Amino acid sequence: MCCKRLMRSTRSAVGETELDLGRYELRRSGRRVKLEKKPMELLIFLVSRREQLVSRKEIVHEIVALDLFVDTEPNINNIVRKIRTALGDDSAKPRFLETVVGKGYRFIGPVRVIDARYPQSDFGSGAMRAVTPGTGADGASARRWPFCR
């Protein structure tokens, strides 16, 4: 459900930054920006909650807790730093990722979210139709996108 909300809320956003869910990549000015798995997952989560405060507790629950980290604070800080670096953002004058001291983060920047669908050939008729990644031709889900519950 949240992925549909993500697409609806950001489809009209215009800017040089693109978040391609189908290719699981971030692009700036048309160029792919290398981003590790955890920072990409957090970026997708923050964009899906655009303009809303996402608490550190939610981040731990959704992102960090998926792995076995002993001390989550430095890990969250490191993940956020990697996102800022990839976006070319500055914590002192944020354009994309705003810190709410002692609480969490808010994604505030312009980003174009590209749908997680791509054409897949229907071998029988030669017709093309959109299939969400992780689904078969019959639409049965093989896996879900992060944070889509």
DSSP file (Angstrom, degrees, kcal/mol; ACC not computed):
  #  RESIDUE AA STRUCTURE BP1 BP2  ACC     N-H-->O    O-->H-N    N-H-->O    O-->H-N    TCO  KAPPA ALPHA  PHI   PSI    X-CA   Y-CA   Z-CA
    1    1 A M     >        0   0    0      0, 0.0     4,-1.8     0, 0.0     3,-0.4   0.000 360.0 360.0 360.0 -42.5    0.0    0.0    0.0
    2    2 A C  H  >  +     0   0    0      1,-0.2     4,-2.8     2,-0.2     5,-0.1   0.830 360.0  59.0 -66.9 -29.3    2.7    2.5    0.9
    3    3 A C  H  > S+     0   0    0      2,-0.2     4,-2.3     1,-0.2    -1,-0.2   0.882 105.6  49.3 -66.1 -36.0    4.4    2.0   -2.5
    4    4 A K  H  > S+     0   0    0     -3,-0.4     4,-2.5     2,-0.2    -1,-0.2   0.911 112.7  47.6 -65.5 -40.9    1.2    3.1   -4.2
    5    5 A R  H  X S+     0   0    0     -4,-1.8     4,-2.7     2,-0.2    -2,-0.2   0.888 109.5  54.4 -64.9 -39.0    1.1    6.1   -1.9
    6    6 A L  H  X S+     0   0    0     -4,-2.8     4,-1.2     1,-0.2    -2,-0.2   0.929 111.4  44.1 -59.0 -47.2    4.8    6.8   -2.7
    7    7 A M  H  X S+     0   0    0     -4,-2.3     4,-1.6     1,-0.2     3,-0.2   0.916 114.7  48.6 -65.9 -43.5    4.1    6.8   -6.4
    8    8 A R  H  < S+     0   0    0     -4,-2.5     4,-0.3     1,-0.2    -2,-0.2   0.898 113.5  46.0 -65.1 -41.4    1.0    9.0   -6.0
    9    9 A S  H  < S+     0   0    0     -4,-2.7    -1,-0.2     1,-0.2    -2,-0.2   0.700 124.6  29.4 -78.5 -18.5    2.7   11.6   -3.8
   10   10 A T  H >< S+     0   0    0     -4,-1.2     3,-1.3    -3,-0.2   103,-0.7   0.459  86.7  97.4-121.9  -1.6    5.9   12.0   -5.8
   11   11 A R  T 3< S+     0   0    0     -4,-1.6    -3,-0.1     1,-0.3    -2,-0.1   0.863  91.4  44.5 -58.5 -36.6    5.0   11.3   -9.4
   12   12 A S  T 3  S+     0   0    0     -4,-0.3    -1,-0.3     2,-0.1     2,-0.1   0.511  84.5 118.2 -88.7  -3.4    4.6   15.0  -10.2
   13   13 A A    <   -     0   0    0     -3,-1.3     2,-0.4    98,-0.2   100,-0.1  -0.422  50.3-158.1 -64.7 135.0    7.8   16.0   -8.3
   14   14 A V        +     0   0    0     -2,-0.1     2,-0.3    98,-0.1    -2,-0.1  -0.934  33.7 104.8-117.9 138.7   10.2   17.6  -10.7
   15   15 A G  S    S-     0   0    0     -2,-0.4    97,-0.1     1,-0.1    96,-0.1  -0.965  76.4 -84.3 171.9 179.0   13.9   17.8  -10.2
   16   16 A E  S    S+     0   0    0     -2,-0.3    13,-2.3    94,-0.1    14,-0.6   0.575  99.3  86.2 -82.8  -9.4   17.3   16.5  -11.1
   17   17 A T  E     -A   28   0A   0     93,-0.3    95,-2.9    11,-0.2     2,-0.4  -0.814  56.3-175.4-100.5 129.3   17.0   13.6   -8.6
   18   18 A E  E     -Ab  27 112A   0      9,-3.1     9,-2.9    -2,-0.5     2,-0.6  -0.973  15.8-160.7-125.0 137.6   15.3   10.4   -9.5
   19   19 A L  E     -Ab  26 113A   0     93,-2.6    95,-2.5    -2,-0.4     2,-0.9  -0.945  13.0-162.7-115.3 106.7   14.6    7.3   -7.4
   20   20 A D  E  >> -Ab  25 114A   0      5,-2.8     5,-2.0    -2,-0.6     4,-0.9  -0.802   9.8-176.5 -97.0 105.7   14.0    4.4   -9.7
   21   21 A L  T  45S+     0   0    0     93,-1.9    95,-0.2    -2,-0.9    -1,-0.2   0.843  81.8  54.9 -71.6 -34.1   12.2    1.7   -7.7
   22   22 A G  T  45S+     0   0    0     93,-0.7    -1,-0.2    92,-0.5    94,-0.1   0.866 119.0  32.6 -67.5 -36.4   12.2   -0.8  -10.6
   23   23 A R  T  45S-     0   0    0      2,-0.2    -1,-0.2     0, 0.0    -2,-0.2   0.503 104.0-130.6 -96.9  -6.1   15.9   -0.6  -11.1
   24   24 A Y  T  <5 +     0   0    0     -4,-0.9     2,-0.3     1,-0.2    -3,-0.2   0.948  64.8 122.0  54.3  53.5   16.6    0.0   -7.3
   25   25 A E  E   < -A   20   0A   0     -5,-2.0    -5,-2.8     9,-0.1     2,-0.4  -0.985  58.3-135.7-146.4 157.4   18.8    3.0   -8.0
   26   26 A L  E     -AC  19  33A   0      7,-0.7     7,-3.3    -2,-0.3     2,-0.4  -0.906  23.4-169.6-108.6 136.0   19.2    6.7   -7.4
   27   27 A R  E     -AC  18  32A   0     -9,-2.9    -9,-3.1    -2,-0.4     2,-0.4  -0.984  10.3-166.7-129.0 141.8   20.1    9.1  -10.2
   28   28 A R  E >  S-AC  17  31A   0      3,-2.6     3,-2.2    -2,-0.4   -11,-0.2  -0.997  81.9 -11.2-124.8 127.5   21.2   12.7  -10.1
   29   29 A S  T 3  S-     0   0    0    -13,-2.3    -1,-0.1    -2,-0.4   -12,-0.1   0.854 131.0 -55.3  51.0  38.7   21.2   14.6  -13.4
   30   30 A G  T 3  S+     0   0    0    -14,-0.6     2,-0.4     1,-0.2    -1,-0.3   0.368 114.5 115.5  81.4  -4.6   20.7   11.4  -15.2
   31   31 A R  E <   -C   28   0A   0     -3,-2.2    -3,-2.6     1,-0.0    -1,-0.2  -0.831  69.9-115.4-103.6 136.0   23.8    9.7  -13.7
   32   32 A R  E     -C   27   0A   0     -2,-0.4     2,-0.5    -5,-0.2    -5,-0.3  -0.443  24.9-150.6 -67.8 134.5   23.5    6.7  -11.4
   33   33 A V  E     -C   26   0A   0     -7,-3.3    -7,-0.7    -2,-0.2     2,-0.3  -0.940  18.4-123.0-109.6 124.5   24.7    7.3   -7.9
   34   34 A K        +     0   0    0     -2,-0.5     2,-0.4    -9,-0.1    -9,-0.1  -0.486  39.1 169.2 -69.3 127.9   26.1    4.3   -6.0
   35   35 A L        -     0   0    0     -2,-0.3    -9,-0.0    51,-0.0    48,-0.0  -0.981  29.4-124.7-144.5 127.9   24.2    3.7   -2.8
   36   36 A E     >  -     0   0    0     -2,-0.4     4,-2.2     1,-0.1     5,-0.2  -0.096  34.9 -97.5 -66.9 170.4   24.5    0.6   -0.6
   37   37 A K  H  > S+     0   0    0      1,-0.2     4,-2.7     2,-0.2     5,-0.2   0.927 117.9  45.8 -58.5 -54.5   21.5   -1.5    0.4
   38   38 A K  H  > S+     0   0    0      1,-0.2     4,-2.5     2,-0.2     5,-0.2   0.922 114.3  47.3 -62.6 -46.7   20.7    0.0    3.8
   39   39 A P  H  > S+     0   0    0      0, 0.0     4,-2.6     0, 0.0    -1,-0.2   0.905 113.1  50.2 -60.2 -38.7   21.0    3.7    2.7
   40   40 A M  H  X S+     0   0    0     -4,-2.2     4,-2.5     2,-0.2    -2,-0.2   0.920 110.7  49.1 -65.0 -42.4   18.8    2.9   -0.3
   41   41 A E  H  X S+     0   0    0     -4,-2.7     4,-2.3     2,-0.2    -1,-0.2   0.912 113.0  46.8 -62.5 -42.8   16.2    1.2    1.9
   42   42 A L  H  X S+     0   0    0     -4,-2.5     4,-3.0     2,-0.2     5,-0.2   0.909 110.9  52.4 -66.9 -40.1   16.1    4.1    4.3
   43   43 A L  H  X S+     0   0    0     -4,-2.6     4,-2.7    -5,-0.2     5,-0.2   0.931 110.6  47.5 -60.2 -45.7   15.9    6.6    1.4
   44   44 A I  H  X S+     0   0    0     -4,-2.5     4,-2.2     1,-0.2    -1,-0.2   0.916 113.2  49.1 -61.1 -43.2   12.9    4.7   -0.1
   45   45 A F  H  X S+     0   0    0     -4,-2.3     4,-0.9     2,-0.2    -2,-0.2   0.926 112.6  46.7 -62.3 -46.4   11.3    4.7    3.4
   46   46 A L  H >< S+     0   0    0     -4,-3.0     3,-0.6     1,-0.2    61,-0.4   0.903 112.7  49.3 -65.0 -41.4   11.9    8.4    4.0
   47   47 A V  H >< S+     0   0    0     -4,-2.7     3,-1.6     1,-0.2    -1,-0.2   0.874 106.3  56.6 -66.4 -35.9   10.6    9.3    0.5
   48   48 A S  H 3< S+     0   0    0     -4,-2.2    -1,-0.2     1,-0.3    -2,-0.2   0.741 112.7  42.3 -66.2 -20.7    7.5    7.2    1.1
   49   49 A R  T X< S+     0   0    0     -4,-0.9     3,-2.4    -3,-0.6    -1,-0.3  -0.055  91.3 177.9-112.1  29.3    6.8    9.3    4.2
   50   50 A R  T <   +     0   0    0     -3,-1.6    58,-0.2     1,-0.3    -3,-0.1   0.053  66.3   6.2 -40.2 134.1    7.7   12.6    2.4
   51   51 A E  T 3  S+     0   0    0     56,-2.6     2,-0.3     1,-0.2    -1,-0.3   0.448 108.3 110.0  68.4   2.8    7.4   15.7    4.6
   52   52 A Q  S <  S-     0   0    0     -3,-2.4    55,-0.5    -6,-0.3     2,-0.4  -0.827  76.5-109.4-107.4 147.5    6.6   13.6    7.6
   53   53 A L        -     0   0    0     -2,-0.3     2,-0.6    53,-0.1    53,-0.2  -0.595  28.1-161.2 -72.1 128.8    8.9   13.1   10.6
   54   54 A V  E     -D  105   0B   0     51,-3.2    51,-2.5    -2,-0.4    49,-0.0  -0.964  17.9-137.0-112.2 115.5   10.3    9.6   10.7
   55   55 A S  E  >  -D  104   0B   0     -2,-0.6     4,-2.0    49,-0.2    49,-0.3  -0.265  16.1-119.8 -72.3 157.3   11.5    8.8   14.2
   56   56 A R  H  > S+     0   0    0     47,-2.3     4,-2.7     1,-0.2     5,-0.2   0.849 116.5  59.3 -62.1 -33.7   14.8    7.1   14.9
   57   57 A K  H  > S+     0   0    0     46,-0.4     4,-2.3     2,-0.2    -1,-0.2   0.908 105.3  47.8 -62.3 -42.2   12.8    4.4   16.6
   58   58 A E  H  > S+     0   0    0      2,-0.2     4,-3.0     1,-0.2     5,-0.3   0.892 110.7  52.1 -64.3 -39.6   10.9    3.8   13.4
   59   59 A I  H  X>S+     0   0    0     -4,-2.0     4,-3.1     2,-0.2     5,-1.4   0.922 109.6  48.7 -63.2 -43.9   14.2    3.7   11.5
   60   60 A V  H  <>S+     0   0    0     -4,-2.7     5,-3.4     3,-0.2     6,-0.2   0.930 114.8  46.0 -60.4 -44.6   15.6    1.1   13.9
   61   61 A H  H  <5S+     0   0    0     -4,-2.3    -2,-0.2    -5,-0.2    -1,-0.2   0.915 123.0  33.1 -65.3 -44.0   12.4   -1.0   13.6
   62   62 A E  H  <5S+     0   0    0     -4,-3.0    -2,-0.2    -5,-0.1    -3,-0.2   0.830 135.8   9.9 -84.4 -34.2   12.2   -0.8    9.8
   63   63 A I  T ><5S+     0   0    0     -4,-3.1     3,-1.0    -5,-0.3     4,-0.3   0.833 126.6  37.2-113.2 -63.7   15.8   -0.7    8.7
   64   64 A V  G > <S+     0   0    0     -5,-1.4     3,-1.9     1,-0.3     5,-0.3   0.866 108.3  61.5 -69.9 -38.4   18.5   -1.4   11.3
   65   65 A A  G 3 <S+     0   0    0     -5,-3.4    -1,-0.3    -6,-0.3    -4,-0.1   0.646  86.9  76.3 -66.3 -12.9   16.6   -4.1   13.3
   66   66 A L  G <  S+     0   0    0     -3,-1.0    -1,-0.3    -6,-0.2     2,-0.2   0.764 102.0  42.8 -68.4 -22.6   16.6   -6.2   10.1
   67   67 A D  S <  S-     0   0    0     -3,-1.9     2,-1.2    -4,-0.3    -4,-0.0  -0.712 100.4-101.3-113.9 169.4   20.2   -6.9   10.9
   68   68 A L        +     0   0    0     -2,-0.2     2,-0.4     2,-0.0    -3,-0.1  -0.684  51.6 164.5 -96.6  85.3   21.9   -7.7   14.2
   69   69 A F        -     0   0    0     -2,-1.2     3,-0.2    -5,-0.3    -2,-0.0  -0.820  28.3-157.7 -99.2 139.8   23.5   -4.4   15.2
   70   70 A V  S    S+     0   0    0     -2,-0.4     2,-0.6     1,-0.3    -1,-0.2   0.924  87.4  29.8 -79.9 -46.9   24.7   -4.0   18.7
   71   71 A D     >  -     0   0    0      1,-0.1     4,-0.8     2,-0.0    -1,-0.3  -0.930  66.2-176.9-118.9 107.3   24.7   -0.2   18.8
   72   72 A T  H  >  +     0   0    0     -2,-0.6     4,-2.8    -3,-0.2     5,-0.3   0.802  69.9  71.5 -77.5 -29.9   22.1    1.3   16.4
   73   73 A E  H  > S+     0   0    0      1,-0.2     4,-2.4     2,-0.2     5,-0.2   0.933 101.6  42.1 -56.3 -53.7   22.8    5.1   16.9
   74   74 A P  H  > S+     0   0    0      0, 0.0     4,-2.3     0, 0.0    -1,-0.2   0.863 114.5  54.1 -62.4 -32.5   26.2    5.1   15.0
   75   75 A N  H  X S+     0   0    0     -4,-0.8     4,-2.4     2,-0.2    -2,-0.2   0.924 109.1  46.2 -67.6 -44.0   24.7    2.8   12.3
   76   76 A I  H  X S+     0   0    0     -4,-2.8     4,-2.7     2,-0.2     5,-0.2   0.936 113.0  50.5 -62.3 -45.7   21.7    5.2   11.7
   77   77 A N  H  X S+     0   0    0     -4,-2.4     4,-2.2    -5,-0.3    -2,-0.2   0.897 111.5  48.3 -58.6 -41.4   24.1    8.2   11.6
   78   78 A N  H  X S+     0   0    0     -4,-2.3     4,-2.0     2,-0.2    -1,-0.2   0.906 111.6  48.9 -66.9 -42.5   26.3    6.4    9.1
   79   79 A I  H  X S+     0   0    0     -4,-2.4     4,-1.9     2,-0.2    -2,-0.2   0.924 112.8  47.9 -63.0 -44.9   23.4    5.4    6.9
   80   80 A V  H  X S+     0   0    0     -4,-2.7     4,-2.6     1,-0.2    -2,-0.2   0.898 109.2  53.8 -63.8 -40.8   22.0    9.0    6.9
   81   81 A R  H  X S+     0   0    0     -4,-2.2     4,-2.4    -5,-0.2    -1,-0.2   0.900 107.9  50.4 -60.2 -41.2   25.5   10.3    6.1
   82   82 A K  H  X S+     0   0    0     -4,-2.0     4,-2.3     2,-0.2    -1,-0.2   0.879 110.0  49.9 -66.2 -38.0   25.7    8.0    3.1
   83   83 A I  H  X S+     0   0    0     -4,-1.9     4,-2.2     2,-0.2    -2,-0.2   0.938 111.4  48.9 -64.6 -45.9   22.3    9.2    1.9
   84   84 A R  H  X>S+     0   0    0     -4,-2.6     5,-2.8     1,-0.2     4,-1.0   0.907 111.1  50.0 -60.6 -42.3   23.3   12.9    2.3
   85   85 A T  H ><5S+     0   0    0     -4,-2.4     3,-0.6     1,-0.2    -1,-0.2   0.931 110.9  49.0 -62.0 -45.3   26.6   12.2    0.4
   86   86 A A  H 3<5S+     0   0    0     -4,-2.3    -1,-0.2     1,-0.2    -2,-0.2   0.859 115.8  43.5 -63.2 -35.6   24.7   10.5   -2.4
   87   87 A L  H 3<5S-     0   0    0     -4,-2.2    -1,-0.2    -5,-0.1    -2,-0.2   0.560 109.1-122.1 -85.6  -9.0   22.2   13.4   -2.7
   88   88 A G  T <<5 +     0   0    0     -4,-1.0    -3,-0.2    -3,-0.6     2,-0.2   0.859  60.6 155.7  68.4  34.9   24.9   16.1   -2.4
   89   89 A D      < -     0   0    0     -5,-2.8     2,-0.4    -6,-0.2    -1,-0.2  -0.551  38.2-144.3 -97.6 159.1   23.1   17.4    0.7
   90   90 A D        -     0   0    0      3,-0.4     3,-0.4    -2,-0.2     6,-0.1  -0.990   7.9-148.2-125.7 124.8   24.4   19.4    3.6
   91   91 A S  S    S+     0   0    0     -2,-0.4     8,-0.3     1,-0.2    -1,-0.1   0.786 100.6  55.4 -63.8 -26.6   23.0   18.8    7.2
   92   92 A A  S    S+     0   0    0      1,-0.3    -1,-0.2    -3,-0.1    -3,-0.0   0.854 127.3  17.8 -74.1 -34.8   23.6   22.5    8.0
   93   93 A K  S    S-     0   0    0     -3,-0.4    -3,-0.4     5,-0.0    -1,-0.3  -0.626  90.2-163.3-134.0  73.8   21.5   23.7    5.0
   94   94 A P        +     0   0    0      0, 0.0    -3,-0.1     0, 0.0     4,-0.1  -0.332  24.7 170.5 -68.9 137.1   19.4   20.7    4.0
   95   95 A R  S    S+     0   0    0      2,-0.1     3,-0.1    -2,-0.1    -4,-0.1   0.564  86.5  12.4-108.9 -21.5   17.7   20.5    0.6
   96   96 A F  S    S+     0   0    0      1,-0.2    12,-3.5    13,-0.2    13,-1.2   0.722 125.4  39.1-121.1 -49.5   16.7   16.9    0.8
   97   97 A L  E     -E  107   0B   0     10,-0.2     2,-0.4    11,-0.2    -1,-0.2  -0.920  63.5-164.8-122.0 110.4   17.0   15.4    4.3
   98   98 A E  E     -E  106   0B   0      8,-3.1     8,-2.2    -2,-0.6     2,-0.5  -0.771  11.8-142.1 -96.2 133.6   16.1   17.5    7.3
   99   99 A T  E     -E  105   0B   0     -2,-0.4     2,-0.8    -8,-0.3     6,-0.2  -0.814   4.0-159.0 -93.3 131.0   17.3   16.4   10.8
  100  100 A V  E >>  -E  104   0B   0      4,-2.9     3,-2.7    -2,-0.5     4,-2.1  -0.912  35.9-120.3-106.6 101.0   14.9   17.0   13.7
  101  101 A V  T 34 S+     0   0    0     -2,-0.8     4,-0.0     1,-0.3    -2,-0.0  -0.085  88.4   1.2 -52.5 129.1   17.3   16.9   16.6
  102  102 A G  T 34 S+     0   0    0      1,-0.1    -1,-0.3     2,-0.1   -46,-0.1   0.393 131.4  60.3  77.7  -3.6   16.6   14.2   19.1
  103  103 A K  T <4 S-     0   0    0     -3,-2.7   -47,-2.3     1,-0.3   -46,-0.4   0.748  99.4 -97.5-119.1 -57.6   13.6   12.9   17.1
  104  104 A G  E  <  -DE  55 100B   0     -4,-2.1    -4,-2.9   -49,-0.3     2,-0.3  -0.912  43.2 -53.0 167.7-142.5   14.5   11.7   13.6
  105  105 A Y  E     -DE  54  99B   0    -51,-2.5   -51,-3.2    -2,-0.3     2,-0.4  -0.914  25.2-158.5-138.0 158.0   14.5   12.8   10.0
  106  106 A R  E     - E   0  98B   0     -8,-2.2    -8,-3.1    -2,-0.3     2,-0.6  -0.992  18.9-135.7-139.1 128.3   12.2   14.3    7.3
  107  107 A F  E     + E   0  97B   0    -55,-0.5   -56,-2.6   -61,-0.4   -10,-0.2  -0.765  36.1 158.7 -84.6 121.8   12.6   14.0    3.6
  108  108 A I        +     0   0    0    -12,-3.5   -11,-0.2    -2,-0.6    -1,-0.1   0.470  33.8 101.5-121.9  -7.0   11.9   17.5    2.2
  109  109 A G  S    S-     0   0    0    -13,-1.2     2,-0.4     1,-0.1   -13,-0.2  -0.291  76.2 -94.3 -89.1 166.5   13.6   17.6   -1.2
  110  110 A P        +     0   0    0      0, 0.0     2,-0.3     0, 0.0   -93,-0.3  -0.606  51.2 161.4 -76.0 131.9   12.4   17.3   -4.8
  111  111 A V        -     0   0    0     -2,-0.4     2,-0.6  -101,-0.1   -98,-0.2  -0.984  34.2-138.5-150.6 140.5   12.6   13.8   -6.2
  112  112 A R  E     -b   18   0A   0    -95,-2.9   -93,-2.6    -2,-0.3     2,-0.6  -0.902  20.3-152.0-100.6 119.2   11.0   12.1   -9.1
  113  113 A V  E     -b   19   0A   0   -103,-0.7     2,-0.5    -2,-0.6   -93,-0.2  -0.814   6.0-149.4 -94.4 125.4   10.0    8.5   -8.2
  114  114 A I  E     -b   20   0A   0    -95,-2.5   -93,-1.9    -2,-0.6   -92,-0.5  -0.829  29.2-102.5 -98.2 130.3   10.0    6.2  -11.2
  115  115 A D        -     0   0    0     -2,-0.5   -93,-0.7     1,-0.2    -1,-0.1  -0.004  19.9-125.0 -51.6 149.7    7.4    3.4  -10.9
  116  116 A A  S    S+     0   0    0    -95,-0.2     2,-0.3   -94,-0.1    -1,-0.2   0.109  79.8 102.5 -84.6  22.1    8.6   -0.1  -10.0
  117  117 A R        +     0   0    0     15,-0.2    15,-0.2    13,-0.1   -95,-0.1  -0.800  44.3 176.1-108.2 150.4    7.0   -1.6  -13.1
  118  118 A Y  E     -F  131   0C   0     13,-1.2    13,-1.9    -2,-0.3     2,-0.2  -0.982  37.6 -92.9-145.7 154.9    8.7   -2.6  -16.3
  119  119 A P  E     -F  130   0C   0      0, 0.0     2,-0.4     0, 0.0    11,-0.2  -0.468  38.8-173.3 -72.2 138.8    7.6   -4.2  -19.5
  120  120 A Q  E     -F  129   0C   0      9,-1.9     9,-1.2    -2,-0.2     2,-0.1  -0.999  27.7-111.2-131.8 135.2    7.8   -8.0  -19.6
  121  121 A S  E     -F  128   0C   0     -2,-0.4     2,-0.9     7,-0.2     7,-0.2  -0.393  12.5-146.4 -68.8 136.7    7.1  -10.0  -22.7
  122  122 A D    >>  -     0   0    0      5,-2.2     4,-2.3     1,-0.1     3,-0.9  -0.874  18.5-156.5 -97.3  96.6    4.0  -12.2  -22.8
  123  123 A F  T 34 S+     0   0    0     -2,-0.9    -1,-0.1     1,-0.3    -2,-0.0   0.716  81.2  59.1 -56.3 -28.5    5.6  -14.8  -25.0
  124  124 A G  T 34 S+     0   0    0      1,-0.2    -1,-0.3    -3,-0.1    -3,-0.0   0.932 123.1  15.9 -67.7 -46.5    2.3  -16.2  -26.3
  125  125 A S  T <4 S-     0   0    0     -3,-0.9    -2,-0.2     2,-0.1    -1,-0.2   0.553  93.8-122.4-108.4  -9.2    1.0  -13.1  -28.0
  126  126 A G     <  +     0   0    0     -4,-2.3    -3,-0.1     1,-0.3     2,-0.1   0.476  65.7 141.2  78.8   0.6    4.0  -10.8  -28.2
  127  127 A A        -     0   0    0     -5,-0.5    -5,-2.2    -6,-0.1     2,-0.4  -0.398  45.6-136.4 -74.5 153.5    2.1   -8.2  -26.2
  128  128 A M  E     +F  121   0C   0     -7,-0.2     2,-0.3    -3,-0.1    -7,-0.2  -0.891  26.0 171.6-109.8 141.3    3.9   -6.2  -23.5
  129  129 A R  E     -F  120   0C   0     -9,-1.2    -9,-1.9    -2,-0.4     2,-0.3  -0.991  36.4-101.5-146.0 155.4    2.4   -5.5  -20.1
  130  130 A A  E     -F  119   0C   0     -2,-0.3     2,-0.4   -11,-0.2   -13,-0.1  -0.571  36.5-176.2 -79.0 134.0    3.7   -3.9  -16.9
  131  131 A V  E     -F  118   0C   0    -13,-1.9   -13,-1.2    -2,-0.3     3,-0.1  -0.998  27.7-121.1-130.7 130.1    4.7   -6.3  -14.2
  132  132 A T    >   -     0   0    0     -2,-0.4     3,-1.6   -15,-0.2   -15,-0.2  -0.497  43.5 -97.5 -67.5 134.6    5.8   -5.3  -10.7
  133  133 A P  T 3  S+     0   0    0      0, 0.0    10,-0.1     0, 0.0    -1,-0.1  -0.252 112.6  32.7 -53.1 137.4    9.3   -6.6  -10.0
  134  134 A G  T 3  S+     0   0    0      1,-0.4     8,-4.5     8,-0.1     9,-0.9   0.478 100.9 102.0  91.8   3.6    9.1   -9.8   -8.0
  135  135 A T  B <   -G  141   0D   0     -3,-1.6    -1,-0.4     6,-0.3     6,-0.2  -0.883  65.1-130.0-118.1 153.8    5.9  -10.9   -9.6
  136  136 A G    >   -     0   0    0      4,-1.8     3,-2.0    -2,-0.3    -4,-0.1  -0.266  41.6 -87.5 -87.6-179.1    5.3  -13.4  -12.3
  137  137 A A  T 3  S+     0   0    0      1,-0.3    -1,-0.1     2,-0.1   -17,-0.0   0.771 130.0  56.8 -61.8 -25.5    3.3  -13.0  -15.4
  138  138 A D  T 3  S-     0   0    0      2,-0.1    -1,-0.3    -7,-0.0     3,-0.1   0.481 118.2-113.2 -84.9  -1.1    0.2  -14.0  -13.5
  139  139 A G    <   +     0   0    0     -3,-2.0     2,-0.3     1,-0.3    -2,-0.1   0.433  65.4 149.0  86.7  -0.3    0.8  -11.2  -11.0
  140  140 A A        -     0   0    0      1,-0.1    -4,-1.8    -5,-0.0     2,-0.3  -0.509  50.4-117.3 -70.5 131.9    1.6  -13.6   -8.1
  141  141 A S  B     +G  135   0D   0     -2,-0.3    -6,-0.3    -6,-0.2     3,-0.1  -0.524  32.5 177.9 -77.2 129.1    4.1  -11.9   -5.8
  142  142 A A  S    S-     0   0    0     -8,-4.5     2,-0.3     1,-0.4    -7,-0.2   0.734  76.3 -10.1 -94.7 -31.1    7.4  -13.6   -5.3
  143  143 A R        -     0   0    0     -9,-0.9    -1,-0.4   -10,-0.1     2,-0.3  -0.971  69.9-120.2-159.0 162.7    8.7  -10.9   -3.0
  144  144 A R        -     0   0    0     -2,-0.3     3,-0.1    -3,-0.1   -10,-0.1  -0.792  29.3-106.1-110.7 153.9    7.7   -7.4   -1.8
  145  145 A W    >   -     0   0    0     -2,-0.3     3,-1.6     1,-0.1  -142,-0.1  -0.424  56.2 -82.1 -67.9 151.3    9.4   -4.1   -2.1
  146  146 A P  T 3  S+     0   0    0      0, 0.0    -1,-0.1     0, 0.0     3,-0.1  -0.283 112.5   8.9 -56.6 138.9   10.9   -2.9    1.2
  147  147 A F  T 3  S+     0   0    0      1,-0.2     2,-1.0   -85,-0.1  -145,-0.2   0.548  89.2 127.8  70.6  12.5    8.4   -1.1    3.5
  148  148 A C    <         0   0    0     -3,-1.6    -1,-0.2     1,-0.2    -3,-0.0  -0.832 360.0 360.0-100.0 100.5    5.4   -2.1    1.5
  149  149 A R              0   0    0     -2,-1.0    -1,-0.2    -3,-0.1    -2,-0.0   0.365 360.0 360.0-122.3 360.0    3.1   -3.6    4.0
